[in-house]
Amino acid sequence: MVIRRIINRFRTRDWAALVSELVIVIVGIFIAIQVDRWWEQQDDLQREQLYIARLAEDIERDIEAITYAIDLADFRLDFANILIAASRDPETVRDQPEKFLAAVQQAAFTHTPALSSDTFEELRSTGNLVLLRNGELKAALFEYYRYDEGQRQYQSLQLMTEIRHFEFAAKILSVEQHAWVQDNYYVFGPRTVADARYPDADMPGVIEAAGRLQNAPDFVAWLPQARGIQLDLTRTHSDRARLAEALLELLTRNTGP
């Protein structure tokens, strides 16, 4: 035993041997501490890379969802433009009756994608944010999720806009037209409208609906608001997409040792 040898050296006053034994013990402890610290660092590096990989997967999913949200806002902006054109000349709906019917119901629909924040929330709640060594990366993460949180305060306003639109649009379409939109294309989107076909080939009912729109001054006056909400969403989602792409680039750069 090392301790017994040290005691014996001390009793015999063999100072040179005692110092040698102590040096060996101290060096051994130091090496053990360094090895243990090295293993801890390697474990931290591995955990950091796992988190970075998970964050990158989250952001990639977000970018896909945000891109669709931008397409949807652009698509509904076109809906608002169709209604504005129909309010000036009902005959314009002959070229796109399906879009007109859907636009009456859905020009003010809003959509904000739910971001994938589970990994970031886990990092925050467990204190594992310290594993991310890059300060710029951490700042970008907070900016990205803080921006999303800040924009969500406007969702109540968006809901109020949708409700207001429903009130104005209630008397424009016939019951059958409302049912056709709801039964066949409950929520129109860029991926579904191309296949929509309204069964009334002569379209007198659609022209009549456009005439009712033209003779609804409150609804006509409201249409710029419906258009504006889609423009705002396009800008907001575009800003969100830029933050996501910049964050993904940072995550990619911090992948690896």
Summary of the structure (lengths in Angstrom):
residues: 257
radius of gyration: 32.5
end to end distance: 41.1
largest distance: 116.7
contacts: 721
relative contact order: 0.15
helix: 81%
strand: 0%
